[in-house]
Amino acid sequence: TVVQTAKGTKSNSQPKYKSTKALPSKPLFFLGEGNNSELIQKVMEEVGWERSDNRDRFKLKWVQLKSSVTFREFKEGIQMVNHFPNMDLIGNKRNLVESLREYCRIQCRINPMKPITLNDFLPETFILDSPREKEQFLTTIHSEGSMWICKPTHRNQGQGIFLIRGPNEVEAKLASTSQTQTLSFKAIRR
């Protein structure tokens, strides 16, 4: 029923159809196994969210693999996920270093008076599965003798990290790891 009043039009009618689904009292999150899921669950529950067993009914979806997210069914502005298309450009260590190198190269072209170098914000880094960079790394480690932190490209949470203290350790350490892609960062002493 619509009623005309001095202040305008007002509706007194109730909706014809009511949803039979009860709305959750708390925001829902779907959590896949792995990728530190126990910690994520603890934090989400501490802030008042409720875990959903339905992988399609969520406000936040936290999964280990990007392939677990169906982006064509994702409701932008309503749902959140911990992966997004092309995220491996920054989420993969090797790709991040290569993206930052490209950014610095472009910035130097755009503004040659104020060049940005990777060393301005990242320790000296070598991609050790690149023959050219591995050779540069060996030359550098021979001349400096400093300590280097090596990180496998496709591992996380500190898994697979090892130190190299000299040139004679490089081949032995790299041969003992099953990782094909490894980065080496110069250790910063404070």
C-alpha positions as MATLAB code, in Angstrom:
seq = 'TVVQTAKGTKSNSQPKYKSTKALPSKPLFFLGEGNNSELIQKVMEEVGWERSDNRDRFKLKWVQLKSSVTFREFKEGIQMVNHFPNMDLIGNKRNLVESLREYCRIQCRINPMKPITLNDFLPETFILDSPREKEQFLTTIHSEGSMWICKPTHRNQGQGIFLIRGPNEVEAKLASTSQTQTLSFKAIRR';
ca = [
       0.000    0.000    0.000;
       1.329    3.457   -0.881;
       0.164    6.460    1.143;
       0.521   10.088    0.031;
       1.466   12.411    2.908;
       2.407   16.077    3.191;
       6.087   15.069    3.379;
       5.954   12.794    0.337;
       5.138    9.208   -0.621;
       5.426    6.464    1.998;
       5.032    2.710    1.556;
       3.304    0.624    4.236;
       3.432   -2.621    2.375;
       5.549   -5.579    3.380;
       7.650   -7.416    0.788;
       5.643  -10.150   -0.942;
       8.422  -12.727   -0.679;
      10.730  -13.458    2.210;
      13.976  -15.360    1.854;
      13.923  -18.766    3.503;
      17.710  -18.628    4.009;
      18.766  -17.262    7.346;
      21.431  -14.594    7.060;
      24.593  -15.351    9.025;
      25.017  -13.319   12.183;
      28.758  -13.005   11.548;
      30.751  -12.532    8.346;
      31.705  -15.884    6.810;
      35.140  -17.026    5.710;
      36.035  -20.139    3.757;
      39.409  -21.620    4.616;
      41.282  -24.167    2.532;
      43.935  -26.417    4.042;
      47.591  -25.424    4.085;
      49.161  -21.977    3.760;
      49.133  -21.436    7.537;
      45.381  -22.134    7.779;
      45.438  -22.708   11.565;
      46.753  -19.192   12.156;
      44.268  -17.650    9.715;
      41.352  -19.457   11.392;
      42.464  -18.312   14.845;
      42.762  -14.672   13.753;
      39.459  -14.653   11.847;
      37.560  -16.138   14.778;
      39.210  -13.682   17.185;
      37.880  -10.761   15.132;
      34.369  -12.225   15.105;
      34.136  -14.061   11.779;
      32.553  -17.492   11.353;
      34.034  -20.347    9.309;
      31.960  -21.609    6.374;
      32.180  -25.132    4.980;
      30.618  -23.959    1.708;
      33.363  -22.909   -0.718;
      30.862  -20.675   -2.570;
      29.341  -18.861    0.432;
      31.875  -16.478    1.971;
      32.914  -12.888    2.483;
      36.600  -13.967    2.555;
      38.118  -17.015    0.886;
      41.631  -18.019    2.019;
      43.164  -20.862    0.015;
      46.649  -22.095   -0.755;
      46.425  -22.123   -4.552;
      45.149  -19.486   -6.963;
      43.487  -22.307   -8.931;
      41.122  -22.798   -5.952;
      39.504  -19.435   -6.728;
      36.863  -19.303   -9.459;
      37.324  -15.700  -10.567;
      34.399  -15.707  -13.011;
      32.029  -16.385  -10.073;
      33.787  -13.944   -7.736;
      31.529  -11.111   -6.532;
      33.714   -8.008   -6.694;
      33.019   -5.543   -3.881;
      31.218   -8.245   -1.869;
      33.780  -11.027   -1.588;
      37.515  -11.048   -0.892;
      40.129  -13.666   -1.758;
      43.802  -13.992   -0.862;
      44.775  -14.505   -4.523;
      44.202  -12.372   -7.579;
      44.978  -12.668  -11.300;
      48.663  -12.105  -12.182;
      49.637  -12.015   -8.524;
      52.670  -14.160   -9.269;
      54.301  -10.999  -10.638;
      54.748   -9.902   -7.024;
      53.996  -13.064   -5.046;
      56.850  -15.110   -6.538;
      60.325  -14.039   -5.378;
      61.988  -14.335   -8.786;
      59.156  -12.563  -10.602;
      59.128   -9.808   -7.981;
      62.860   -9.154   -8.473;
      62.420   -9.143  -12.262;
      59.375   -6.818  -12.000;
      61.298   -4.424   -9.752;
      64.259   -4.438  -12.139;
      61.925   -3.587  -15.010;
      60.295   -0.829  -12.935;
      63.713    0.720  -12.219;
      64.689    0.467  -15.892;
      61.504    2.261  -16.981;
      61.817    4.894  -14.241;
      65.371    5.682  -15.418;
      64.026    6.319  -18.929;
      61.141    8.444  -17.682;
      63.200   10.494  -15.245;
      66.939   10.198  -16.021;
      67.761   13.057  -13.640;
      66.491   11.009  -10.656;
      67.278    7.378  -11.466;
      66.068    4.646   -9.126;
      68.217    1.572   -8.661;
      67.123   -1.733   -7.207;
      69.792   -1.370   -4.524;
      67.955    1.737   -3.233;
      65.326   -0.516   -1.645;
      66.446   -4.154   -2.040;
      69.711   -5.845   -1.055;
      71.937   -6.926   -3.938;
      70.169   -9.928   -5.470;
      71.125  -12.653   -7.941;
      68.907  -15.239   -9.633;
      71.140  -18.294   -9.345;
      69.483  -20.444  -12.015;
      70.453  -17.802  -14.591;
      73.960  -18.756  -15.845;
      74.902  -15.085  -16.342;
      73.758  -14.049  -12.871;
      75.314  -17.103  -11.243;
      78.655  -16.147  -12.816;
      78.237  -12.562  -11.559;
      77.380  -13.912   -8.110;
      80.490  -16.120   -8.025;
      82.663  -13.151   -9.036;
      81.055  -10.989   -6.352;
      81.335  -13.574   -3.586;
      85.015  -14.211   -4.490;
      85.863  -10.521   -4.199;
      83.789   -9.723   -1.113;
      83.701  -12.893    0.922;
      80.470  -11.767    2.621;
      77.526  -13.887    3.761;
      74.552  -14.443    1.445;
      71.005  -15.621    2.160;
      69.606  -18.013   -0.453;
      65.861  -18.500   -0.834;
      64.083  -20.988   -3.075;
      61.699  -19.168   -5.401;
      58.651  -21.399   -4.853;
      58.827  -21.954   -1.085;
      57.420  -19.872    1.757;
      57.419  -19.553    5.551;
      61.212  -19.812    5.702;
      61.347  -23.290    4.144;
      64.511  -24.114    2.224;
      66.490  -20.999    3.170;
      70.233  -21.512    3.524;
      73.359  -19.375    3.944;
      76.429  -19.207    1.745;
      79.581  -17.846    3.367;
      82.057  -18.343    0.549;
      82.503  -19.354   -3.091;
      83.374  -22.963   -2.267;
      79.906  -23.481   -0.715;
      77.905  -22.343   -3.743;
      77.954  -25.459   -5.916;
      77.593  -27.866   -2.976;
      74.636  -25.974   -1.511;
      72.872  -25.547   -4.832;
      73.418  -29.212   -5.730;
      71.968  -30.334   -2.394;
      68.727  -28.405   -2.841;
      65.925  -29.779   -4.981;
      64.840  -26.255   -5.930;
      65.616  -25.277   -9.509;
      65.032  -21.570   -8.948;
      66.930  -19.907   -6.126;
      67.593  -16.281   -5.297;
      70.531  -15.027   -3.311;
      70.294  -11.835   -1.263;
      73.277  -10.155    0.304;
      73.047  -10.400    4.073;
      72.806   -6.970    5.661;
      74.834   -6.549    8.821;
      73.636   -3.994   11.350;
];
